[in-house]
Amino acid sequence: MGASVPAGGMRSPADAAAFGREWAVVLADVPLFAGLSKRHLRRVAKMASKVRFPARTVIVSPRRRADAFYVILDGKAEVATATGDLIELGPGRFFGEMALLDSGPRSATVTAKTEMLAMSISQRQFRELLESEPKIAFPIMRELATRVRRLEAEA
Ligand code: CMP
């Protein structure tokens, strides 16, 4: 997936910028957006920002206000869970959905493991997106169900 990031996509550190229409092509490769038409992908690209994180940047933490949802486009992130597990996430994976869904605190700390390019969506737009694009809600619910199963198997 990393190879499909448009030239000029990686900007200066911690820079956030609006997506252009050309990013719909990149989003088409993200499993979360599978099944969305080109028109819908352009809508998602329009409401999202692209943000670049240097390696070792803490992106999400229980100590910080939860204000965005992220989809990894390039690079790797590491989730440090409350149970002490370390989970690596690569391109196409998402994080930051839980606190936006229940308005609770962040459940884990997510750090950029390498330099990382992500798409971010604000809390308000994340909710709007889920309401307008139910096809996106399903993979998010599936991921949450998988996590509950894993935790119950470990308990
Ligand atoms: P949120 O609680 O908003 O912020 C921390 C994020 O880490 C959380 O959303 C999930 O996206 C992610 N996360 C939490 N626990 C796990 C887990 N067990 N496996 C993968 N990702 C997780």
Residues whose N, C-alpha, C, O or C-beta is under 5 A from the ligand:
A	BS01	CMP	V60 V79 T81 I87 F94 F95 G96 E97 M98 A99 L100 P105 R106 S107 A108 R147
